Amino acid sequence: MILVAQIVTLIAAGVHLLAFVWESFLFRRPSVHEGIFRIPSSDVHAAHLWAFNVGFYNLFLASGAVAGVIPWWSGHDTPGRTLVVYTCIFMFLAGIALAVSDRMALSRRRGDGVAGALSQTVPPLVAQIALAVG
């Protein structure tokens, strides 16, 4: 189960790295802001600063997950596992916040953020469960 936790943690990191690229570098593309985030082109200018900063937040989360898995694989179990647990809890809770904001329809239609919330919460939750079981 430990290997499952490590692999799912890297999947969670990959999700956050992808979000970083979309939010910080590709946000102005209609296929990204409209297709992925459901932000109309008329709102891109106002949302770009938010997206850019949130992208870096996602980069830092991904970096924390990877920075935990690497020492863990290198035999430094306690610091690596501790960083993975902390980062996955942080990712999971941020995903819950995203789900709540979706339910409240804060910036877009209710339901448009479900896929993002699931992709942000499920992998770190699976990693935490695998750690608890293994």
C-alpha positions as CSV (number, residue, x, y, z in Angstrom):
1,M,0.0,0.0,0.0
2,I,3.0,2.3,0.5
3,L,3.8,2.2,-3.2
4,V,0.2,3.0,-4.0
5,A,0.3,6.0,-1.7
6,Q,3.5,7.2,-3.4
7,I,2.2,6.7,-6.9
8,V,-1.2,8.4,-6.1
9,T,0.7,11.3,-4.5
10,L,2.6,11.8,-7.7
11,I,-0.6,11.7,-9.7
12,A,-2.0,14.4,-7.3
13,A,1.2,16.4,-8.0
14,G,0.7,15.9,-11.8
15,V,-2.9,17.3,-11.5
16,H,-1.6,20.3,-9.7
17,L,1.3,20.8,-12.2
18,L,-1.2,20.7,-15.0
19,A,-3.4,23.3,-13.3
20,F,-0.3,25.5,-12.8
21,V,0.4,25.5,-16.5
22,W,-3.2,26.1,-17.4
23,E,-3.6,28.9,-14.9
24,S,-0.3,30.7,-15.1
25,F,0.7,30.3,-18.7
26,L,-2.2,29.2,-20.9
27,F,-5.2,30.9,-19.2
28,R,-5.8,33.5,-22.0
29,R,-6.4,30.7,-24.5
30,P,-10.2,30.3,-25.0
31,S,-9.8,26.5,-24.9
32,V,-8.4,26.9,-21.3
33,H,-10.4,29.8,-19.8
34,E,-13.7,28.9,-21.5
35,G,-13.2,25.2,-22.1
36,I,-11.7,24.1,-18.8
37,F,-12.5,26.9,-16.3
38,R,-15.8,28.1,-17.8
39,I,-14.7,31.7,-17.6
40,P,-16.1,33.8,-20.5
41,S,-13.7,35.7,-22.6
42,S,-15.2,39.0,-21.3
43,D,-14.0,38.1,-17.8
44,V,-10.5,36.9,-18.6
45,H,-8.8,40.3,-17.9
46,A,-10.3,40.5,-14.5
47,A,-9.6,36.8,-13.6
48,H,-6.1,36.6,-15.0
49,L,-4.4,37.9,-11.9
50,W,-6.3,35.4,-9.8
51,A,-5.6,32.5,-12.2
52,F,-1.9,33.4,-12.3
53,N,-1.5,33.4,-8.5
54,V,-3.6,30.3,-8.0
55,G,-1.4,28.6,-10.6
56,F,1.6,29.1,-8.5
57,Y,-0.2,27.9,-5.4
58,N,-0.8,24.7,-7.4
59,L,2.9,24.6,-8.3
60,F,3.9,24.8,-4.7
61,L,1.5,22.0,-3.7
62,A,2.9,19.8,-6.5
63,S,6.5,20.6,-5.4
64,G,5.7,19.7,-1.8
65,A,4.3,16.3,-2.9
66,V,7.3,15.5,-5.1
67,A,9.7,16.8,-2.4
68,G,8.1,14.3,0.0
69,V,8.2,11.3,-2.4
70,I,11.8,11.7,-3.4
71,P,13.3,11.3,0.1
72,W,10.8,8.7,0.9
73,W,12.0,6.6,-2.1
74,S,15.6,7.4,-1.0
75,G,15.0,5.7,2.4
76,H,14.3,8.8,4.5
77,D,10.9,7.5,5.4
78,T,9.9,9.9,8.2
79,P,10.6,13.3,6.6
80,G,9.4,12.1,3.2
81,R,6.2,10.6,4.5
82,T,5.5,13.6,6.8
83,L,5.8,16.0,3.9
84,V,3.5,13.8,1.7
85,V,0.9,13.5,4.5
86,Y,0.9,17.3,5.0
87,T,0.8,18.1,1.3
88,C,-2.0,15.6,0.6
89,I,-4.1,16.9,3.5
90,F,-3.6,20.5,2.2
91,M,-4.6,19.4,-1.4
92,F,-7.6,17.5,-0.1
93,L,-8.8,20.5,2.0
94,A,-8.3,22.9,-0.9
95,G,-10.3,20.6,-3.1
96,I,-13.1,20.6,-0.5
97,A,-13.0,24.5,-0.5
98,L,-13.2,24.3,-4.3
99,A,-16.3,22.0,-4.1
100,V,-17.9,24.4,-1.6
101,S,-17.3,27.4,-3.8
102,D,-18.8,25.4,-6.7
103,R,-21.9,24.6,-4.7
104,M,-22.3,28.2,-3.8
105,A,-21.8,29.2,-7.5
106,L,-19.3,31.9,-6.5
107,S,-17.8,32.5,-9.9
108,R,-19.6,30.3,-12.4
109,R,-22.7,28.1,-12.7
110,R,-23.2,25.6,-10.0
111,G,-21.7,22.2,-11.1
112,D,-19.0,23.6,-13.5
113,G,-16.3,23.0,-10.9
114,V,-17.2,19.4,-9.9
115,A,-14.5,17.8,-12.1
116,G,-11.8,20.2,-10.8
117,A,-12.9,19.5,-7.2
118,L,-12.9,15.8,-7.7
119,S,-9.5,15.8,-9.4
120,Q,-8.1,17.9,-6.6
121,T,-9.6,15.8,-3.7
122,V,-9.6,12.2,-4.9
123,P,-5.9,11.4,-5.5
124,P,-4.7,12.9,-2.2
125,L,-7.6,11.2,-0.3
126,V,-6.6,7.9,-1.9
127,A,-3.0,8.5,-0.9
128,Q,-4.1,9.1,2.7
129,I,-6.2,6.0,2.8
130,A,-3.4,3.9,1.4
131,L,-1.1,5.3,4.1
132,A,-3.6,4.6,6.8
133,V,-4.1,1.0,5.6
134,G,-0.5,0.3,4.7
